[in-house]
Amino acid sequence: MKRKKKLIVNSVLVSALALSVLSPTAFAHDALEHEGINKGESEKFVFSAADLENLAKPKMTGGKNLRFLHEAAGVQIEPKNGRQNNAADVYAHKGFAYLGTHTANGANGGVRIFDLKDPSNPVEVAQFAHEIPHTWQEKVIVKTVNTPDFKGDLAVVSLQQTSRNNANRPDSFGGVLLYDVTDPYNPVRLGFHKLEDRRITGTHELYLTTQGNRALLLTSNPYADYYTGGASRDFEILDVSNPAEPELLWGFDPRDLPEVPQSFNGYHWFAPDGKTRPSFNHSVITDNNGHYAYVSYWDLGTIIFDIRDPENPVYLGRTDYRADQKGSAHSAALARGGNVLIETREVSNPVGAGYESAYGYTRIFDISDKTNPQLLSEFKTDLTFDIPPTSVGRTTFAKTVHDPKVRGNTLYLSYYSGGVISVDITDPANPVEISRYTPESADVWGVYVDRNYVLASDMGQGLKVLLKNNGNGNANGQQPK
């Protein structure tokens, strides 16, 4: 795709997120239950009573000692008000881990901060962003910001309602909370980008970047355009240089893409391959300079924007896929100075007429020409094609890839029951698995690389700290006794 198109979309500040109704024991992954998208396709999964009971029992057994990785610590998040929440995504900044929480036991677990001074003994030191009732706080990004209005470490936290537009929950809103975490032991709330239209569930994933002395917040508000009749947008860019007063700069509607017809209803894309495909903004990242945004737009692939002028971003190109692939662009990461794009595709239900029988796997693209991404390789594991005979209607996420992170020439992937898999991408056209961390009863949601260790968030077991051995183990990857 070589065509460039300038997109200037007028958006309104009222955006709010809408998705599936959740009970304390039933969750849709990322709260996205794609209603009516391919018959039999659903992202909903259920925790049993035993699963919830096991939230309080982190397990330290399993495949912990691997070449380049070994488990240094595993610690469950602390119960609050008599409730044991479960973990969502993980981030790290200046020696502290920030662990989001999912929906178990009524949600409102907030973000938990762990001091990692001793990586073998993480200490939970604070909880924040749990004050908006009936919400869950999956994603947190922390950056050092220096603007005329704020100097310090800024945390942005996604909020999603556990029940969209519920009349019995008038104080529940989605959006983004902004906190000063310069002192991680004492987070201070600065602002709330409230999505006033409660038909939208909230902000699912987000990203924080800087351009000079300006701080920018990029948000993923899935199906915002669908639920509001186009009044709000799935993808928005805000100026948060003054975190107390977020300012909406721009929003995106897929109708502005040359290949998407105006009949797009904000939910289904009637694709050229004849399939009805879900298309919504699930996640967004930028490069280190905040020049380009990479928006994971499910079956529209990863959409690339030039955001150097954030009021007037320029559409550059997007990834594509075969007719028999579910697009399912879930998350992205960059390598090789921003010239290589890692795209993870979350396919939890590997069935459907006209599609390959495969759980989600990773695709790697050359994006040195961002108007024309070129597929270099597809990384699949022995989990990818292990389809049980009763796969029709399957609702587990056990075998699909989830999130990617890159450090140097190593790609780290969270893989639910597969744990964490690391991949050598020195030659991105020929990725090679080099290690796998799979604790007992693994349910690994997020992964993050920080200094000489890798953090993993296990939904049922909390925070895991994995040390990189740098090849000092024996031939089997075991650590010396």
Protein Blocks (a to p, Z undefined) as FASTA:
>chain_A
ZZdcdddddddfbdcdddddddfkbccehhiacehiaghiacbdcddfklmmmmmmccfe
djfbcghiacfbdcddddeehiacdddddddeehiacddddfeghijnopadddfkbmml
ccdfbdehklbghiacfbccddddddfkbgcdddddddddfbghiaklmmbccddddddf
kbmmlccdfbdcddfblmbnbdfbdcdddehjaccdddddehklmmnnomacfbdcddfk
bmmlccdfbdcdfklpmklcfklgolaccdfkopacddddfbdcddfkomaccddehjno
padddfkbmmlccdfbdcdddfkbcfkpabdcdeehhpaccdddddfblgdehiacdddd
dddddfkbmklccdfbdcddfklmmccfklgopabfklgcfbdcdehjaccddehjnopa
dddfkbmmlccdfbdcddehiacfbdcdehjbccdddfknopaddddekhpacfkopacZ
Z
